[in-house]
Amino acid sequence: MELCHKILILCICVVSSFDIEAQNNALPKLYHNPLKVEKDALGALYYFIDHNALDLDIIDYSGVYETYLTPIDGLLYEDCTHKLIEGQLQLDSTFFDSYSYWEAQKFAAPANGVLGNDFKRIDVFFYSGASKIDPLSYEVSGRTKVKDYICDFTGEISIKKVYHVFERDIESPDYYTIIASYKLREDPSQKGSGIFRGIFGAYGYIDDESSDIIKVDNISDGDGYQNRNFVGIWQSNNNPSTLKRCMWGDNRLPFRFDFDIGDGEMVVNPKYFSSEWDCFMRNEDIEVEYQENGDSRAKYKNVWWVR
């Protein structure tokens, strides 16, 4: 019996190692693939990004990001994209709105991101009221800011997949992963304008109050938090041969290169410092108002997105 038990353990270990090897072999073929497959404490396989394996010569990481977002076999999950098509599920009406939080209070604020290999700061603001084109597509509009250049944009976000990943234990509650493609066109008459393309990824949840509406998962906002990330490229309107890597999102970015050197939170590498990133690191974009009752509220100082 003891021998059989040892053989069983050995077989499980071998199969598990084969699973990891098979998943690693199935990853997109890059010179240095930043996606790795590991196993958590409960035995489920998951992707993680090896930031040391990122290559500045690779402009577009959107395909890798889509793979990263897709659940690996072994997780308990359901592809429920059809539920959006059939109207059984829908995204919350504010899912694409731009905002941040201060002590659980929501306030209008752009998402921060990076543009190009010199990691220029780009701020992106989506206006509220994204309109449905069809059950899986949304028309959006907003503004971008890079240094002193401000551009208006319009575009579409088209959902490719929605996965419901089920709870495995009390520390791993169920959640929804939304994968979409996007194309955002800046006004070609404005200086420094271009077109953004890539993959959008977000995590959401459903509560008891509205069992058919997926809300943005900002419950887990904390160290390492990242959500509603846009990963792709920017192409210049003036010179279409000019392509730059561009990413933005809530809090941290999924592909950090050597730009973000923080542990628990985002810290900009001094080699990429600029007046814009210095302002971000000093938290000077936000003004906090303290009230007599001890409460405080925050607001963005320079509301450059207001027309």
N, C-alpha and C positions, 0 to 999 in steps of 0.2 A: 504493500500500500504506500509506504514511504517513497519507494522508487517511482511509482506511478505519479505521486504528487510532485516529485521533483521534475519528472518528464513533462507534466502539464505546465508547470511554471516556466520551464525552458521553452516550450512551444509557444506560450503566450508572449514571452519576451521576444522570440524570433519573429512572430507574426507582427508584433507592434513595431519592431525595428524595420521590417519590410514595409509596413504601412507608411512610416516616416520617409523611408527611402523612395518609395513609389511616389509619394506626394512631392518630394523634392525634385524628382526626375520629371514630374509633370509641370513644373513651374516654367514661366516664360524664359527662353534661352537668351541670357545677356552675358556679356563678358564677365562681369561680377554681379551675380544675381543677388539683390539685397533681401529677397524674401527667403526666409528659412521656416522650416516646420518643426515645431516642438510639441510636447505633450504636457498637459496640465496635471494637477494633483489627482484629478478624477479620471484621467486616462483619455481625455478628449484631445484631438490634434488641433493645433491652431497655428496661424501664420504670425511671425513677428518680423520686423524690418531691421536688418543689420545696417545701421547708418554708416558704418565704416566701409561698406561695400558699395555705396552710392558713387556714381561716376558723373562728374561735371560735364563730360562730353556727351552724355545722354540728355537730350533736351526734354523728351516726352516720357514721363513715367505714368501716364494715365492707364495704360494696359496693365502694368504691374499693380497699380492701386485697385483696379477692378478685381484682379485675382485676390488681392489681400482682403477685400471686402466680402468675397464669396465664401460661404461656410464650407468647411472641409467635411467630407464623409466621416462619420463617427460622432459628429454633433447631432443632437436631436433638433431638427429644424423642418420647417415647411415652406415651400415656395408658394407664397400666397399672392403673387402678382395678379392672378386671375380674379381675386376678390376685389381688387381695385377696378378692373375692367367691368365686373358685374355689379359694382356699386355696394358691395358688402363692407368694404373698407375705403377710407379716404384720408388724405393728409389734412392735418389741422390747417385752418385758413391762414395762420400766421407762420407756417412752416418755413417759408423762405424770407421772412422779414428780417431786417438787420437790427440787432439789439444786443445789449450786454446786461449784466446784473451787478447791483451793488446792494449787499445785505438783503438778498431775496427780492429787491425792487428792480423791475425791468426799466431800462431807459434806452433811447435810440442811440445807436453807435455802429460804426462800420466794422467790418471784419478786416483784420490785418493779414498781409501776405507778403510774398517775395516775388520779384521779377528779375530774371536773368541770373547770370553767374556771379554778378556782384551783389546780388540779394538786395536790390533797391526795395524800399518799403512801398507797397501798394495797399491802399485802402479801398475797399469795395462796399458800397451801400446799395441794398435792394429796397425799393419802395414797397410799401405794404399794398396788398390787393392784387397779388398774382392771380391771373385769370386762367381758367381751364380752357384749353383748346379741345381736348378730348380726355377720356378717363386717365390717360397716362402722361399727358403733356400739359405744360404750363407756359404761359406767356409772361415774361418778367421784364422789369425795367429798373434802372438805377443810375448811379454815377460812380466813377472811379477817380482816384487821386494818386498821382505819382509826383513827388516834389510839388511844384506849383501848377502842374498840368491837371486840369479837371475835364473829364469827358462824360457825356451822357451815353447810355447804352440801352439797347433793347435786345431781346432774345428769347430763346426757348430752353426749357429744361424738360427732358423726356425720360420718364422712368423706364428702366430696362428690367429691373428685378426688385421684388420686395420679399425678404425672408423673415419668417418668424422663428427665432432661435429660442427653444424652450428652456425653462428653469431646470437646473441640475442640482442645486442645493441652495440654502438660504443666502449664501454669499454670491451666487450666480443666478440672479433673477432673469426671467425671460425678457427679450427685447426684440426689436425689429430693425433690420438693416435695409436701407433704401439705397439702391444703386441707379444712377441716371447719367445720361450724357447731356452736355450743355453746349450751346453756341450763343455767345453774346457779342453783339456788333456795336462798337463805339461809333459815334457820329463821325463820318469821314471828313467833315468840314472842320473838325476841331483838331488842334495841334497835338501830335503825339498819340493819335487814335489808332485802334487796331481791332482785331477780332480774337476773342477767347474761345478755345475749344478744349474739351476734355471730359473727365469723369467726376461726377459729384457723388459723394458718399455721406450718409447720415445715419444716426442711430435714434430710434424712437421707442415709445412705449404706449400702451393703452391702459387707461384706468377704469374703475368701475362706473364712473359718472358718464362716460361716453365710450362704449365698448366697440364702436366702429370707427373711431377717429385716432389716428396715429399722431402723437404729439412729440415734439423735439425732446430728446432725453437730456435735460440739463440737471436732472436730479443728482447725477454723479459728478457734478462740476467740482473739480479739485485738482490735486497734483497730477500732471500728465493728461488732463482732460483734453480731448479733441473731438470736434463734431462739425457737421455741415462743411466738410472740406471740398474744395474745388481743386483738382489736380490736372494740369494740362499745359497748353502752350498759348502764347500770345503772338499774333502775326501782325506786323505793321501794315496799316492801310497805305502809307506813303511809299513803302518799299516792301512788297510782299515776300521777298527773299529773306527778310529779317524775321527770324523765329526766336522766341525766348521762352524758357521755362517759366511758368507762372502758377503759383499756388496761394490759396488763402482759405481761411476758415475760422471757426470759433476756437480761441486759445491756441494750442500748439498745432504744428503741421505734421503730417505723417512722414514726410521725407525731409530730414533736417540737415543733411550733409554736415559740414562743420560750422554752419551758420548758427544753429541753436545749440549751445553747449551747457544748458541748464540740466539739473537733475530732476527736481520736482516740478519746476515751472520754466517757462521760456526765458533764456538768457542769451542775448545777442553777443556773438563773438566780437571782441574789440576790433578785429581786422576789417569788419564790415560796418563799423560805426559810421553814422551820418547824423546830421542834426535831426532828421526825422526819427531815426531809431533811438537817439538819445532822449528825445521827447517821450517816446514810448517807454523806455526803461525807467525814466524818472516819474512815470505816471502823470505827466503834465498835460495830457489830452483831456483829462477829466477834472471837473470842479466839484467838490463835495461841499454841500451845505449842511451845517449842523443846526438842529433845532433845539429849543429850550427844553423840550421833554426828553432829550437825549437821543432822539432818532436822527438819522442822517439820510440825505438823498444825493445822488450823483447825476451829473449831466455832462454831455460832451461840450467842450468849450467852443470849438470851431465847427459849426454845423455847415460845412462846405457843400453838403449835398442838397441843401434847401435851395430851390429855384427862385 
